[in-house]
């Protein structure tokens, strides 16, 4: 099975997903996550290996630990609205990698990432309860949208539409989220 590289945004790098650890590691080799408490055994689950070639910096090998080894979570590489930054998702764990400074890679707090969607000016990462939005200016996480399970039904301009499960009524309820203003209407995580 091939893991895709998604290029919905302009970017200043090339990335190749390797089938496994190369026989000879290059001089620049980064292992993610770096010293995250509670994640000491993350690399034992496996890793997504990337050969990253930035246009304005030396190439490097990125070893991104898998969050989960099973199906149902995202894995792949996405261009972001920031041309020098890529998003690597390995078994639901997301890594924002600045290709000119990979030592500043961030492990995203949304875990697991179930799916990734490109909007007009943002990348939308979907988790079980909320979404994280990455734009060229910043990244932010939505309010809780569901008790368990968020489904995206469409993205039109700045408006994200979806449904989430409401525990007390056992129903799927719709929501809309403005990706620019962060305004939420509806949603299933109601009091």
Secondary structure, 3 states (H helix, E strand, C coil): CCCCEECCCCCCEEEEEECCCCCCCCCCEEEECCCCCCCCCHHHHCEEEEEEEECCCCCEEEEEECCCCCCCCCCEEEECCCCCEEEEEECCEEEEEECCCHHHCEECCCCCCCEEEECCCEEEEECCCCEEEEECCCEEECCCCCCCCEEEEEEECCEEEEEEEECCCCEEEEEEEECCCCCEEECCCCC
